């Protein structure tokens, strides 16, 4: 009995942890906190901002560049000069000359075969794709956190079921112990009841570990500094949506699925790359202008000092006649367009297959859930009858254990069916671009 008392103490301890340190969350609150703090989403938003910062006229090449330059050059020379007429040598030592210049230069590509305008369109498309990538990250996060939220509920419900199993085994052990001491039950009955109680207690304590792991995952996804912080969710059941319609889901997928939108954007980017290659078939026009100042100072020249200042400017017109790579790049760009279109078609087909498979699993799980609910009613009635017969001594311990196991198995199957149905529901809403409904 010391062993029995020890296990009972452990069960009491883990079921009476202080509730005041826990934080109560609804699914919406979990999602809102996670969307605000999750590290992966914050990184994704920063990457979106980078693509937005890049989509400027200057980065595309529309604007001129203006450079301010200044320079200084000095020299100290020693010179020996031999005169031609008499052969005399004129020596000059430490001759110091200097040149000081400063200027402002402007360079501006006026026309580059539509390359600049195409580049700007490409940058704007990359900006839109950055927003799409953020949307994909957000939808993935909502789906993942929602799945973990309901997994936590599932593990909590399973923990309650195991706690109930422990209480049943404990009561059975108490009855067997009392009857064993008065001689109504054999030692074999007593030992079997103790073994069953220990097995249920071990299963309960193992389930505590799974609940703890799920709680850690929730805290991590919400980017809580204390990942071990106690959490209590307000929902106690896995609530299912029964208003889903396949045709509506598929139409929504075609219209709003973020991955399809990204595939369309990839096709647009491939077409813009092709236009950039074609832009090299046109001439280019470049403008340069500047204003400069130059000071020269000479030690022995006939001119001691010279100052120059003024404007300069020019226009360059050019045309690339042959570069050897243009035809190859054009063919490759054309193939890239085709590949982008094929990838889009492949993605649409894959989404249709995934949606069909998930829909079939979703409908099947709903039917299975209805069947398991009927089984649970029968299992409860069977357990009550077995319990009454066991108390009257008309049922053996093994048969009682079997009735108890049937009840727990029925509860486990209905819980698994509810969770599997919920996972299908989350995936269906994610594919159709409706997963943000969990935020409402």
C-alpha angles and dihedrals in degrees: 000000000000089000090049092050092049093054091046089054091053092050091050092049097051092045096050102052112147109276095194091077093058127099118222116221138181118207090255092053091050091050094046093050092045094048089053100045110021109123097218091053092048090052090048091051091050090052089050089053090051091055089047092051090050094055097086135125091241094054090050092053100251095124128067125245120236120198129190113205135179133176143180128199126181133176136188112198139180115210135189112193122188114209115230098216102052104007093240118152121232112201123202120184133193095003106182120203126171139186123198121185138171133172151156118235129193124197121183131173103214097181130008105172094280089300092123095050091045091050090052091051089049092052091050090050090050088051090055090046089052088057089048091051090052090050091051090050091049093049091047089050094049090050093046096046092044090051091049091046091056091041087058090051089048092052091047092051090047089050090054090050091052090046088054089049090053091050091051092049091046092053091047090050090051092052093046092047093053093047092043091057092051092045101251095115130042126239088252090062090049094049092047091052090050092050091050091048092050091048092051091046092051091049090050093051091048089053089054087063092053091050089050092050092051091049090052090051092052092050091048093050090049088049093236111175090224103054090183093058112135114251131192119190119212094220115083099179136048103252116206132204114229098179098082118128123194098217091048091049093050094048089049090050092055092047105038112015106130095213091054089049090052090049090054089050091051089054090052091049091051090052091050091051088054091052090051089057091049091050088072088070089072130074122253131227123204131182127204129181139160150165121226145176126203130186121193122186122188130191101201105012119113086246112060099191136010128190121194126182138156149096129302131185145162146176125225122200119184144163128201105228099180135356102162095232104066098090092047093049091047092053092046092048090051090051090048089057091051092047091051090052092048091049089052092051091046091051092050091050091048092050090050090052093046092047092049093048093046092046091052091048091046094053092043092050091051091053090045090050092054090050093049091050089058090047090052091056090051092046092052092051091047091051093050091051091048091048093053092048091047092053089051091050094244095116130059123234092248091054090047090051090050092053090049091049091049090054093049092046090052091051091048093050093049090048091050091048091051092049094045090050090050092050090052090049092051092049092048092052092046094052092047092049093246100109091110087075086088088069092064 
